[in-house]
Amino acid sequence: MKFIIRNVFLLTFLLVAVSGFSQDLNSIISSASNQEALWSVTVRDSEGNILESYNQEKLIIPASNQKLFTTATVLDGLGSDFRYTTNIYGDGILVDSVWEGNLIIKGSGDPSISGFMYGENRYFVFGKLVSQLKELGIYEINGSLIADVSYFDHQIYPKGWDWDDLSFYYGVEIAPLSFNNNAVDLVVIADGEVGSKPRINWFPENTSFVNFINYQTITPAGTKYDEFYQRDMGSNRIVLASKLPKGYIEEESLSISGAAMFFLQSFRHFMIQSGINTPGSYLVQNPNPDVQNLNILASHNSEPLSKLIEWTNKESDNFYTEMLLKTLDAEKSNQQGSFEYGIKEVRKFLGGMEIDTTYVIMKDGSGMASGNFTKTSILSEFLVKMQYHPEFEAFYRSMSVAGIDGTIVHRMKGTALYRNFKGKSGYVGGVRTLSGYFTTSSGEQLIVSMAANNFIGKVRPIDAVHERILAYLYAKY
């Protein structure tokens, strides 16, 4: 039975592919249901020759395809072996088991002080730092925990980020000392009576750093889930007003305000739980403390940049992207990292590849900001030229694989496209993009960039058209 179903599925795919071949690119797009959309497609061979195109010179909003420009530039500028180092400096002396003085934690822009790199152990880095303090015999701090946030400038959001996005995990603060992607992880459990409020829990361990106002309601089982979360700008008062059907469990990461203080409070709590008494205050010192002549008491090195880039592109992580962008500027300029000069580094890198940056308009690194524009002809040209870059292996490995992982894990399964497309998807309201490397039925490698802008409704019909185009290319080449 499984054999029959499998063969029917493959036959269906081949019929779609042959149909796509008989239609050609123009007719596939002209038969799409979203005729209100601006469609753009550029297909190149591995040497860069254009094989197929549709509106390839029209300006499009790239959404998260912009991360390809940013992550490639970061790999070029820092190298795939680059690691972040977070140090704790001691300003004082050790008397018996008591540190008489302050501990200064210097942020280096590491985006990965969370569980994503460490088997979902969100306290892994904290545990490593605390263990080193204990090895020195420190079991009490008679002083303050101080954050040094001098590595970045004070602009916490890129230009063009929408206020509506700033309550959520994809619109968090960008800060040199960050924990858990500068978000609290909320769990809502609708296991009570209809009309009552659902239970809520959150990480870090129901921290008082945030103040949840729970206006949520449990509705009858089978009704539609209606989401509402909003954090007041500049505060940690978060209103929850969702309607959840009985039996529903919702998980959502919500942003916080004051990243360095969030880090310090969370770290102090962990220290106390781990047996280091820390009764003093915690603060962000301004101006930042001078640590040049202080001893390093504890230190953590991140995973190599290649792994961070892999997470960034596969998971389309805005926070990682913007942290990397600011880090790039800080490392290249030896000044405080900024969005503005990080973007200039990206444009400089693209210009060095002889890409016309007149048509690469960037407001942020991740592609979430309004005002980002480029062309599918440029995205595809860039991907061709990246094949010859010394860091191409790390860059290529960071791409999502169709049907396997990342943001396209659920796409193209059970078809000949499965595993044969490696690339980056993108989405913001009314925008869907897909760019990457594609292996055809003959084994030829193509470079494909596709975009739909200004469409109404869901992304599924857009994805279907993009996949019909890939099926057509798979059969033809």
C-alpha positions in Angstrom: 0.0 0.0 0.0 2.8 2.4 0.9 4.5 1.5 -2.4 1.4 2.4 -4.3 0.9 5.7 -2.5 4.5 6.6 -3.0 4.4 6.0 -6.7 1.1 7.9 -7.1 2.8 10.8 -5.3 5.8 10.7 -7.5 3.7 10.4 -10.6 1.7 13.5 -9.5 4.9 15.4 -9.0 6.2 14.4 -12.5 2.9 15.5 -14.1 3.2 18.9 -12.3 6.8 19.1 -13.5 6.0 18.3 -17.1 3.0 20.6 -17.0 5.4 23.4 -15.7 7.8 22.6 -18.5 5.1 22.9 -21.2 3.8 26.1 -19.6 7.1 28.0 -19.2 8.0 30.5 -16.5 5.7 33.3 -17.8 2.6 31.2 -18.0 3.2 29.7 -14.5 3.2 33.2 -13.1 0.3 34.5 -15.2 -1.8 31.6 -14.0 -1.1 32.3 -10.3 -4.1 33.3 -8.2 -2.3 36.3 -6.8 -2.4 38.5 -9.8 -2.3 41.6 -7.6 1.3 40.7 -6.7 4.6 41.9 -8.2 6.5 38.8 -9.2 10.2 38.7 -9.9 12.3 35.7 -10.8 15.9 35.3 -11.9 17.5 31.9 -12.7 21.2 31.6 -13.5 23.6 28.7 -14.2 26.5 28.2 -11.9 28.7 30.5 -14.0 26.1 33.4 -13.7 24.5 33.2 -17.1 20.8 34.1 -16.9 18.7 31.2 -18.1 15.2 32.4 -17.1 13.8 35.7 -15.8 10.7 37.6 -15.1 10.8 41.2 -13.9 14.4 40.6 -12.9 15.2 44.3 -12.8 12.3 45.4 -10.8 13.0 46.6 -7.2 11.6 44.1 -4.7 11.5 43.9 -0.9 13.8 41.1 0.0 12.5 40.4 3.6 14.8 37.8 5.2 16.7 37.1 2.0 18.6 40.2 3.1 20.2 38.0 5.8 22.2 36.4 2.9 24.1 39.7 2.3 24.7 40.3 6.0 25.8 36.9 7.0 28.2 36.6 4.0 29.7 39.9 4.9 30.2 38.9 8.5 31.9 35.6 7.5 34.1 37.6 5.1 35.0 40.2 7.8 35.4 38.0 10.9 36.1 34.5 9.5 34.2 31.3 10.3 36.5 30.5 13.3 35.7 33.8 15.1 34.4 33.4 18.6 32.8 35.9 21.0 34.4 36.2 24.5 32.4 37.3 27.5 34.6 38.1 30.5 33.9 38.8 34.2 36.4 41.1 35.7 37.1 41.5 39.4 37.4 44.9 41.0 38.4 44.0 44.5 40.1 41.3 46.5 39.2 37.8 47.7 39.1 37.5 51.5 38.5 33.9 52.6 35.5 33.0 50.4 34.2 36.5 50.0 34.9 38.7 47.0 35.2 42.2 48.6 34.4 44.4 45.6 32.5 44.5 42.4 32.2 42.0 39.5 32.1 43.6 36.1 30.6 41.6 33.2 31.8 43.0 29.8 29.4 42.3 27.0 31.0 41.3 23.7 27.8 41.1 21.6 27.5 37.3 21.9 23.9 36.5 20.7 24.2 32.9 21.9 24.0 33.2 25.7 20.8 31.1 25.6 20.0 27.4 25.0 20.1 27.3 21.2 23.8 26.4 20.9 23.8 24.2 24.1 21.2 21.5 23.8 18.4 23.8 25.0 20.2 24.4 28.3 19.5 28.1 28.6 21.7 28.4 31.7 24.8 26.7 30.1 26.9 29.9 29.9 25.8 31.1 33.3 26.8 27.7 34.7 30.2 27.8 33.1 30.9 31.3 34.5 29.7 30.4 38.0 31.8 27.2 38.1 34.9 29.3 37.4 34.1 31.7 40.2 33.7 28.8 42.6 37.0 27.3 41.4 38.6 30.5 42.7 36.9 30.0 46.0 34.3 32.8 45.6 31.1 32.0 47.4 29.9 35.5 48.3 30.0 38.9 46.6 30.3 41.9 48.9 29.7 44.4 46.2 27.8 45.0 43.0 27.3 43.2 39.7 28.1 45.8 37.0 27.4 45.6 33.3 29.9 47.0 30.8 27.9 47.7 27.6 30.5 49.8 25.8 30.9 47.4 22.9 27.8 48.7 21.0 26.4 52.2 20.7 23.1 53.0 22.4 20.7 52.4 19.5 18.8 49.3 20.4 16.6 48.9 17.3 17.5 49.4 13.6 15.8 52.2 11.7 12.5 51.0 10.2 11.4 48.4 12.6 7.7 48.5 13.2 6.4 49.2 16.7 4.0 46.4 16.4 6.9 43.9 16.1 8.7 45.1 19.2 6.7 43.0 21.7 7.8 39.8 20.1 10.9 37.6 19.9 11.7 38.8 16.3 11.8 42.4 17.4 13.9 42.4 20.6 16.6 44.8 21.8 20.0 44.5 20.2 22.5 44.9 23.1 26.1 43.8 23.8 25.1 41.9 27.0 22.1 39.8 26.2 20.5 36.7 27.7 17.9 34.3 26.2 17.6 36.4 23.0 16.4 39.3 25.3 13.0 37.6 25.7 10.9 35.8 28.3 9.5 32.5 27.2 5.8 32.4 28.1 3.7 29.3 28.4 -0.1 29.7 28.5 -2.2 26.6 29.7 -5.9 26.7 29.1 -6.9 23.8 31.4 -9.5 25.6 33.5 -13.2 26.2 33.1 -14.6 28.0 30.1 -14.7 31.7 30.9 -11.8 31.6 33.4 -8.3 32.8 32.9 -5.6 30.3 31.7 -2.6 29.6 33.8 0.7 31.2 32.8 4.4 30.3 33.5 7.5 31.9 32.1 11.2 31.6 31.8 13.5 32.7 33.5 11.7 31.0 36.4 8.7 33.4 36.6 11.1 36.4 36.9 9.8 39.6 38.4 11.6 41.5 35.7 8.4 41.5 33.7 4.8 42.3 34.8 2.2 40.2 33.0 -1.3 41.6 33.0 -3.4 38.5 32.3 -6.7 39.4 30.6 -6.8 36.1 28.7 -10.0 34.0 28.5 -10.6 30.3 28.0 -13.2 29.6 25.3 -15.1 26.4 24.4 -13.0 23.6 23.0 -12.8 23.7 19.2 -13.1 27.5 18.9 -10.5 29.5 17.2 -7.3 30.6 19.0 -7.2 34.5 19.0 -3.7 35.8 20.0 -3.0 39.2 21.6 0.2 40.2 23.3 1.5 43.7 23.7 4.4 45.2 25.8 4.2 48.8 26.7 7.0 50.7 24.9 10.0 51.3 27.2 8.6 49.2 30.0 8.2 45.5 31.0 4.4 45.6 31.5 3.1 43.0 29.1 -0.7 42.7 28.4 -2.0 39.2 27.6 -5.5 39.3 26.1 -5.6 36.1 24.0 -8.6 33.8 23.7 -7.7 30.2 24.0 -9.9 27.1 23.4 -10.1 24.8 26.4 -7.2 22.3 26.4 -5.0 24.6 24.3 -1.3 25.2 25.3 0.4 28.2 23.7 4.1 29.0 23.8 5.4 32.5 22.9 8.7 34.4 23.4 8.1 38.0 24.2 10.6 40.8 24.3 11.9 42.7 27.3 13.0 46.3 27.8 16.5 46.8 29.4 18.6 43.9 28.1 21.7 44.5 30.3 19.6 44.7 33.5 17.7 41.6 32.4 21.0 39.8 32.0 22.3 40.9 35.4 19.1 40.0 37.3 19.0 36.6 35.7 22.7 36.0 36.3 22.4 37.1 40.0 19.4 34.8 40.5 21.4 31.9 39.0 24.4 32.7 41.2 22.3 32.6 44.3 20.6 29.4 43.3 24.1 27.9 42.6 25.5 28.8 46.0 27.1 32.2 45.6 25.5 34.7 47.9 25.0 38.0 46.0 23.2 40.4 48.3 24.4 43.6 46.6 22.9 45.6 43.8 23.2 45.2 40.0 23.6 48.1 37.7 24.7 49.4 34.3 27.4 51.8 35.0 27.6 55.0 33.0 30.3 55.9 31.9 31.4 52.3 31.5 34.0 51.0 33.9 37.7 50.8 32.9 38.6 47.1 33.0 42.0 47.2 31.4 44.0 46.8 34.6 41.6 44.3 36.2 41.9 40.5 36.4 39.6 38.2 34.5 37.9 35.9 37.0 35.7 34.0 34.6 35.4 33.8 30.8 33.3 32.1 28.2 34.0 31.7 24.5 31.1 31.1 22.1 30.8 28.5 19.5 32.6 29.4 16.3 31.0 32.0 14.0 30.2 29.3 11.4 27.7 27.7 13.8 26.2 31.0 14.7 25.7 31.8 11.0 24.1 28.4 10.5 21.6 29.1 13.2 21.0 32.6 11.9 20.1 31.6 8.3 18.4 28.3 8.9 16.2 29.8 11.7 16.0 33.3 10.1 16.9 34.8 13.5 16.6 38.6 13.4 18.3 39.0 16.8 21.4 37.0 15.8 21.6 38.9 12.5 21.6 42.4 14.0 24.0 41.4 16.8 26.4 40.0 14.1 26.0 43.2 12.1 27.0 45.5 15.0 29.8 43.1 16.0 31.2 43.4 12.5 31.4 47.1 12.7 32.9 47.0 16.3 35.6 44.6 15.2 36.4 46.3 11.9 36.4 49.9 13.3 37.6 49.3 16.9 34.7 51.7 17.8 31.3 51.0 19.3 29.4 48.8 16.9 26.5 50.5 15.1 23.8 49.5 12.6 24.7 52.4 10.3 28.3 51.4 9.9 27.6 47.7 9.9 25.4 48.3 6.9 28.2 50.3 5.2 30.4 47.3 5.7 27.9 45.1 3.9 27.6 47.5 1.0 31.4 47.8 0.8 31.7 44.0 0.6 29.1 43.8 -2.1 30.8 46.6 -4.0 34.0 44.7 -3.8 32.2 41.8 -5.6 31.4 44.2 -8.4 27.7 44.2 -7.5 25.8 47.4 -8.2 24.9 48.6 -4.7 22.8 51.4 -6.2 20.0 48.8 -6.0 20.9 47.4 -2.6 19.0 49.7 -0.1 19.4 48.5 3.5 17.8 49.8 6.7 18.8 46.8 8.8 20.7 43.6 8.5 17.8 41.1 8.9 15.3 42.4 6.4 12.5 43.2 8.8 12.7 47.0 8.5 10.6 48.9 6.0 12.6 50.5 3.3 14.8 47.6 2.2 15.0 47.0 -1.5 17.0 45.1 -4.0 16.5 42.9 -7.2 16.3 39.2 -7.8 18.9 39.7 -10.4 21.3 41.1 -7.7 20.5 38.4 -5.2 21.2 35.7 -7.8 24.4 37.4 -9.0 25.6 37.6 -5.4 24.9 33.9 -4.8 26.9 33.0 -8.0 29.9 35.1 -6.8 29.8 33.6 -3.3 30.6 30.2 -4.8 34.2 31.5 -5.2 34.6 33.0 -1.8 36.9 31.4 0.7 34.1 31.1 3.3 31.6 29.6 0.8 31.5 26.3 2.6 30.4 27.8 5.9 27.9 30.1 4.0 26.5 27.2 2.0 26.2 25.0 5.1 24.1 27.7 6.7 21.3 27.4 4.1 18.0 25.6 4.9 17.6 22.3 3.1 14.2 21.7 1.4 12.1 19.3 3.6 14.9 18.8 6.1 15.6 21.8 8.3 15.2 25.5 9.0 12.4 27.6 7.6 11.7 25.3 4.7 11.6 22.1 6.8 8.0 21.5 5.9 8.2 22.4 2.2 8.8 20.2 -0.9 8.7 16.9 1.1 7.7 13.8 -1.0 8.8 15.5 -4.3 11.9 15.5 -6.4 12.6 18.9 -5.0 13.2 17.3 -1.6 16.9 18.0 -0.5 17.6 19.5 -3.9 17.0 23.2 -2.9 19.3 24.8 -0.4 18.6 28.4 0.4 16.8 31.1 2.3 13.2 32.0 2.6 11.9 35.4 3.6 8.6 36.8 4.8 7.2 40.2 6.0 3.6 41.3 5.5 2.8 41.1 1.8 6.2 39.8 0.9 7.5 36.3 0.2 11.0 35.5 -1.1 13.1 32.4 -1.8 16.7 32.4 -3.0 19.4 29.7 -3.1 21.1 26.9 -4.9 19.1 24.2 -6.8 20.1 20.9 -8.2 18.1 19.7 -11.3 17.2 16.3 -12.6 20.3 16.2 -14.7 22.5 17.2 -11.8 23.0 20.8 -13.0 23.3 23.4 -10.3 21.2 26.5 -10.7 21.0 29.7 -8.7 17.5 30.9 -8.2 16.0 34.0 -6.7 12.2 34.5 -6.5 10.0 37.2 -4.9 6.4 38.1 -4.6 5.6 41.5 -3.3 2.3 43.3 -2.5 0.2 40.1 -2.3 -3.0 39.8 -0.2 -3.7 36.8 1.9 -1.7 33.8 3.1 1.8 32.7 1.9 0.7 29.2 0.9 -0.4 30.1 -2.7 2.8 32.0 -3.2 4.9 29.1 -2.0 2.9 26.8 -4.3 3.9 29.0 -7.3 7.5 29.1 -6.2 7.6 25.4 -6.0 5.9 25.0 -9.4 8.7 27.2 -10.8 11.3 24.9 -9.2 9.5 21.8 -10.6 9.6 23.4 -14.0 13.3 24.1 -13.7 14.0 20.7 -12.3 12.4 19.0 -15.3 13.8 21.4 -18.0 17.5 21.5 -16.8 
